[in-house]
Structures are given as structure tokens and as C-alpha cells.
């Protein structure tokens, strides 16, 4: 469990580094680009960041010692941090004419996505935690058996693995 905490902390640290780097990147190299190009470049960065998070989730779920609860919570945290970074970045854009509302509309979509899907994700995965404290006073056990845990992992891999594989094969 300690290793998972440090891995999660490292993941959060990476997101903070990406955010700071992105802020510096916009201030320096983006200054030479038109506002619409900056906006599209930021959107591409956001899609790449989400794809990297998705790949990380897939790798973590495929580990033999993967705990779907820990993976679910850490993944949710990573996505929330990335959405917040994207929302903050979108506030910097002022597009001309008919597209003037686009950055804020996209930020509003991200805010709603953050509030609904990812807050629910934490609660959904937490429903598997046995709240009976262990000998150290921590709620560290699941309410499901090892077999059920493996079945859940297999189902997640079955349902999302083929979709991810199809997306990867189309892009190559």
C-alpha cells in the first residue's frame, strides 16, 4: 500500500510539472503563433495528456498485483488534475468572431465532466471498501473476494481492452 501511495504522489507531481511546463510553453513559444493556432495546439496537448493517462491506466490494470480500487482512485485523481489544468489553460484564449465563446464552452464541458463522472468514480470504487478497520485501524480490505476482484479486473479489461486495441490499430 505504501508503494501505491508513492506512485500516486509521483503521478500528481508529474501533472504539476506538466502544468507548470505548459504555462511556460504558452508564454514563450506560443507568443509567435496566432490565437486560433495556440488554442488548437492546446487542445491537441489536452488530448495527448488524456491518452497518456488512459495508457497508464491500462498498464496499471494489467499488472499482476494491480488493485482495481487503487488504480480507479489514482486514475480519477490524474484525470481530475488534467481537467483542471485544461480548464485553467482554456481561460487564456480569446478567439475572434463566431469562435469567441469556444474556449469557455469547452472549459464548461470539462467542468461538468469533472463534477459528474469523476466524483462519481471515487464513490463507485469506494463502495468496494470494507469500512471495518484492520488491526492498524485502517479500512484496508475490500468487500469482495479475491475471485470477485479478479473477475472485475477481467471484465474491465474485456470491456475496455478491445476498444482501446481497436483505437490503437486504427491509428497505426
C-alpha positions as a Markdown table, in Angstrom:
| # | Residue | x | y | z |
|---|---|---|---|---|
| 1 | Unk | 0.0 | 0.0 | 0.0 |
| 2 | Unk | 2.9 | 2.4 | 0.7 |
| 3 | Unk | 4.3 | 1.8 | -2.8 |
| 4 | Unk | 0.9 | 2.8 | -4.3 |
| 5 | Unk | 0.9 | 6.0 | -2.2 |
| 6 | Unk | 4.3 | 7.0 | -3.5 |
| 7 | Unk | 3.3 | 6.1 | -7.1 |
| 8 | Unk | 0.2 | 8.2 | -6.7 |
| 9 | Unk | 2.3 | 11.1 | -5.3 |
| 10 | Unk | 4.7 | 10.7 | -8.2 |
| 11 | Unk | 1.7 | 10.8 | -10.7 |
| 12 | Unk | 0.4 | 14.0 | -9.0 |
| 13 | Unk | 3.9 | 15.5 | -9.2 |
| 14 | Unk | 4.1 | 14.7 | -12.9 |
| 15 | Unk | 0.8 | 16.5 | -13.5 |
| 16 | Unk | 2.0 | 19.6 | -11.6 |
| 17 | Unk | 5.2 | 19.6 | -13.7 |
| 18 | Unk | 3.2 | 19.3 | -16.9 |
| 19 | Unk | 1.0 | 22.2 | -15.8 |
| 20 | Unk | 4.0 | 24.4 | -15.0 |
| 21 | Unk | 5.7 | 23.5 | -18.2 |
| 22 | Unk | 2.6 | 24.1 | -20.2 |
| 23 | Unk | 2.3 | 27.6 | -18.6 |
| 24 | Unk | 5.9 | 28.4 | -19.5 |
| 25 | Unk | 5.4 | 26.9 | -23.0 |
| 26 | Unk | 2.4 | 29.1 | -23.7 |
| 27 | Unk | 4.2 | 32.2 | -22.5 |
| 28 | Unk | 7.3 | 31.6 | -24.7 |
| 29 | Unk | 6.8 | 29.7 | -27.9 |
| 30 | Unk | 3.1 | 30.3 | -28.2 |
| 31 | Unk | 3.7 | 34.1 | -28.4 |
| 32 | Unk | 4.8 | 33.6 | -32.0 |
| 33 | Unk | 1.6 | 31.8 | -33.0 |
| 34 | Unk | -1.9 | 33.1 | -33.8 |
| 35 | Unk | -4.5 | 32.8 | -31.1 |
| 36 | Unk | -6.5 | 30.1 | -33.0 |
| 37 | Unk | -3.4 | 28.0 | -33.6 |
| 38 | Unk | -2.5 | 28.4 | -29.9 |
| 39 | Unk | -6.0 | 27.2 | -29.0 |
| 40 | Unk | -5.8 | 24.2 | -31.3 |
| 41 | Unk | -2.3 | 23.3 | -30.1 |
| 42 | Unk | -3.6 | 23.4 | -26.5 |
| 43 | Unk | -6.5 | 21.1 | -27.4 |
| 44 | Unk | -4.0 | 18.6 | -29.0 |
| 45 | Unk | -1.9 | 18.8 | -25.8 |
| 46 | Unk | -5.1 | 18.0 | -23.8 |
| 47 | Unk | -6.0 | 15.0 | -25.9 |
| 48 | Unk | -2.4 | 13.7 | -25.7 |
| 49 | Unk | -2.4 | 14.1 | -21.9 |
| 50 | Unk | -5.7 | 12.2 | -21.6 |
| 51 | Unk | -4.4 | 9.5 | -23.9 |
| 52 | Unk | -1.3 | 9.2 | -21.8 |
| 53 | Unk | -3.4 | 8.8 | -18.7 |
| 54 | Unk | -5.6 | 6.2 | -20.4 |
| 55 | Unk | -2.4 | 4.3 | -21.4 |
| 56 | Unk | -1.1 | 4.5 | -17.8 |
| 57 | Unk | -4.5 | 3.1 | -16.5 |
| 58 | Unk | -4.3 | 0.2 | -19.0 |
| 59 | Unk | -0.8 | -0.6 | -17.9 |
| 60 | Unk | -1.6 | -0.5 | -14.2 |
| 61 | Unk | -4.7 | -2.7 | -14.6 |
| 62 | Unk | -2.6 | -5.2 | -16.5 |
| 63 | Unk | -0.1 | -5.6 | -13.7 |
| 64 | Unk | -0.4 | -8.9 | -11.9 |
| 65 | Unk | -0.6 | -7.1 | -8.5 |
| 66 | Unk | -3.0 | -4.4 | -9.7 |
| 67 | Unk | -5.6 | -3.3 | -7.2 |
| 68 | Unk | -8.6 | -2.0 | -9.2 |
| 69 | Unk | -9.6 | 0.2 | -6.3 |
| 70 | Unk | -6.2 | 1.9 | -6.1 |
| 71 | Unk | -6.0 | 2.2 | -9.9 |
| 72 | Unk | -9.5 | 3.6 | -10.0 |
| 73 | Unk | -8.8 | 6.3 | -7.4 |
| 74 | Unk | -5.4 | 7.2 | -8.7 |
| 75 | Unk | -6.7 | 7.4 | -12.3 |
| 76 | Unk | -9.6 | 9.6 | -11.2 |
| 77 | Unk | -7.2 | 11.9 | -9.5 |
| 78 | Unk | -5.0 | 12.1 | -12.5 |
| 79 | Unk | -7.9 | 12.9 | -14.8 |
| 80 | Unk | -9.3 | 15.5 | -12.4 |
| 81 | Unk | -5.9 | 17.2 | -12.3 |
| 82 | Unk | -5.6 | 17.2 | -16.1 |
| 83 | Unk | -9.1 | 18.6 | -16.5 |
| 84 | Unk | -8.4 | 21.4 | -14.0 |
| 85 | Unk | -5.1 | 22.1 | -15.9 |
| 86 | Unk | -7.0 | 22.2 | -19.2 |
| 87 | Unk | -9.8 | 24.5 | -17.7 |
| 88 | Unk | -7.1 | 26.9 | -16.4 |
| 89 | Unk | -5.3 | 26.9 | -19.8 |
| 90 | Unk | -8.5 | 27.5 | -21.7 |
| 91 | Unk | -9.1 | 30.7 | -19.8 |
| 92 | Unk | -6.1 | 32.2 | -21.5 |
| 93 | Unk | -7.6 | 32.1 | -25.0 |
| 94 | Unk | -9.6 | 34.9 | -26.8 |
| 95 | Unk | -10.7 | 33.7 | -30.2 |
| 96 | Unk | -12.1 | 36.1 | -32.8 |
| 97 | Unk | -15.7 | 36.3 | -34.1 |
| 98 | Unk | -18.0 | 33.3 | -34.0 |
| 99 | Unk | -15.5 | 31.2 | -32.1 |
| 100 | Unk | -15.1 | 33.7 | -29.2 |
| 101 | Unk | -17.1 | 31.6 | -26.8 |
| 102 | Unk | -15.5 | 28.3 | -27.8 |
| 103 | Unk | -12.7 | 28.2 | -25.1 |
| 104 | Unk | -15.1 | 28.9 | -22.3 |
| 105 | Unk | -17.7 | 26.5 | -23.6 |
| 106 | Unk | -15.1 | 23.8 | -23.8 |
| 107 | Unk | -14.0 | 24.7 | -20.2 |
| 108 | Unk | -17.6 | 24.4 | -19.1 |
| 109 | Unk | -17.8 | 20.9 | -20.6 |
| 110 | Unk | -14.7 | 19.9 | -18.8 |
| 111 | Unk | -16.1 | 21.3 | -15.5 |
| 112 | Unk | -19.3 | 19.3 | -15.9 |
| 113 | Unk | -17.3 | 16.1 | -16.8 |
| 114 | Unk | -15.1 | 16.6 | -13.8 |
| 115 | Unk | -18.0 | 17.1 | -11.5 |
| 116 | Unk | -20.2 | 14.2 | -12.7 |
| 117 | Unk | -18.1 | 11.3 | -13.9 |
| 118 | Unk | -15.1 | 11.6 | -11.8 |
| 119 | Unk | -16.7 | 12.5 | -8.5 |
| 120 | Unk | -19.0 | 9.5 | -9.0 |
| 121 | Unk | -16.0 | 7.3 | -9.9 |
| 122 | Unk | -14.5 | 7.8 | -6.4 |
| 123 | Unk | -17.7 | 6.9 | -4.7 |
| 124 | Unk | -18.3 | 3.9 | -7.0 |
| 125 | Unk | -14.9 | 2.4 | -6.2 |
| 126 | Unk | -15.1 | 3.3 | -2.5 |
| 127 | Unk | -18.3 | 1.2 | -2.3 |
| 128 | Unk | -15.9 | -1.8 | -2.5 |
| 129 | Unk | -14.1 | -0.8 | 0.7 |
| 130 | Unk | -14.8 | -2.7 | 3.8 |
| 131 | Unk | -15.1 | 0.0 | 6.5 |
| 132 | Unk | -14.3 | -2.4 | 9.3 |
| 133 | Unk | -10.8 | -1.3 | 10.5 |
| 134 | Unk | -7.9 | -3.7 | 10.3 |
| 135 | Unk | -5.5 | -4.3 | 13.2 |
| 136 | Unk | -3.9 | -0.9 | 12.5 |
| 137 | Unk | -7.2 | 0.9 | 12.5 |
| 138 | Unk | -7.3 | 1.4 | 8.7 |
| 139 | Unk | -10.0 | 0.4 | 6.2 |
| 140 | Unk | -7.7 | -1.6 | 4.0 |
| 141 | Unk | -9.8 | -4.5 | 2.9 |
| 142 | Unk | -12.4 | -4.9 | 0.1 |
| 143 | Unk | -15.9 | -6.2 | 0.5 |
| 144 | Unk | -15.3 | -8.6 | -2.4 |
| 145 | Unk | -13.4 | -11.8 | -2.6 |
| 146 | Unk | -10.1 | -12.3 | -4.4 |
| 147 | Unk | -12.0 | -14.3 | -7.1 |
| 148 | Unk | -14.6 | -11.4 | -7.5 |
| 149 | Unk | -11.7 | -8.9 | -7.7 |
| 150 | Unk | -10.1 | -10.9 | -10.5 |
| 151 | Unk | -13.4 | -11.2 | -12.2 |
| 152 | Unk | -13.9 | -7.5 | -12.0 |
| 153 | Unk | -10.4 | -6.8 | -13.4 |
| 154 | Unk | -11.1 | -9.3 | -16.3 |
| 155 | Unk | -14.4 | -7.6 | -17.0 |
| 156 | Unk | -12.8 | -4.1 | -17.1 |
| 157 | Unk | -10.1 | -5.5 | -19.4 |
| 158 | Unk | -12.7 | -7.2 | -21.6 |
| 159 | Unk | -14.9 | -4.2 | -21.9 |
| 160 | Unk | -12.3 | -1.5 | -22.4 |
| 161 | Unk | -9.3 | -3.5 | -23.7 |
| 162 | Unk | -10.9 | -4.3 | -27.1 |
| 163 | Unk | -12.0 | -0.7 | -27.6 |
| 164 | Unk | -8.5 | 0.5 | -26.8 |
| 165 | Unk | -6.9 | -2.1 | -29.1 |
| 166 | Unk | -9.3 | -1.1 | -31.9 |
| 167 | Unk | -8.3 | 2.6 | -31.5 |
| 168 | Unk | -4.6 | 1.8 | -31.4 |
| 169 | Unk | -4.8 | -0.3 | -34.6 |
| 170 | Unk | -6.7 | 2.4 | -36.5 |
| 171 | Unk | -4.1 | 5.0 | -35.6 |
| 172 | Unk | -1.2 | 2.9 | -36.9 |
